[in-house]
Amino acid sequence: MLDAGMEVLLRDGINLGASTLRYADAFELLKNERDIKVTRGSVHERIWSSQEAWQFDVLAASINSSEAIRRSATNTAVAEHIAELPVDTETERWNLLAESCRVGSHAFLKTIEDHPPVRLFPTVIAAWKASANNVAEYDQLSRLLAETQRSAVQDLQDGLTGLLELADLEVEPSHGLSFNAAVRFYSVNTTALAYSHTLRSLHDPALAEPISARCPDGAQRDWNHLGLGNWLVARGLFRTRHREAGAASPKGVTA
């Protein structure tokens, strides 16, 4: 029923709020496309106390599924790409961070093309806005979206901290930010940009246009707007930490 509800939302969208999603729509889809017969009596007041409770669970499942997909795809792509990258010279250390931004953003945006739950995010936001007159539903969705954002920021903070340690980079002191404040600023800013790209990417082809830009190692590579923006912010926030001649690069750090 949750998967069917998400498929109906992806197909029909939201008109006047989540209440436009009905049990009957999911029943019909399950019968016609999966040959599964479900009736109101089999779910109402057995699994869900009301149709509204099911509607909220469909939206919550969409949000949780899309977050899990995006984080897994992005983290895996970055980890696999940087696993063998050297970090011995200053150029190599910067290149590690640049490639993390570039590859991670490509993987993030590809999930929008490949995974239906991720493409539902604009519909979920529409449902949230449309439910403003239903205080209970609006508050539930507000709390869920806020927790999703908070968790995404924390996940990025943890990952960035590991990357900076691996690349032996520190905060640029001229900004007057502590290391933790700089990492949090980058993470909040990047998460906001990522959600904005999720909302706009299906309808704004400019966001998918490749940008050829020079990487720290001198190679020209294709970026997208999200990745290049993140890299330029990171380049201004951090600097290489001074090493004594012959000092080894950090070991045993998992990004």
Secondary structure, DSSP 8 states (H G I E B T S, - for coil): -HHHHHHHHHHH--SSSGGGS-HHHHHHHHHHHH-----HHHHBTTTBSSHHHHHHHHHHHHHHHHHHHHHHHHHHHHHHHHTT---SSHHHHHHHHHHHHHHHHHHHHHHHHH-HHHHTHHHHHHHHHHTTTSHHHHHHHHHHHHHHHHHHHHHHHHHHHHHHHHHTEEE-GGG---HHHHHHHHHHHHHHHHHHHHHHTTT-GGGGS-EEEE-TTS-EEEE-HHHHHHHHHHHHHEEE----TT-----S---
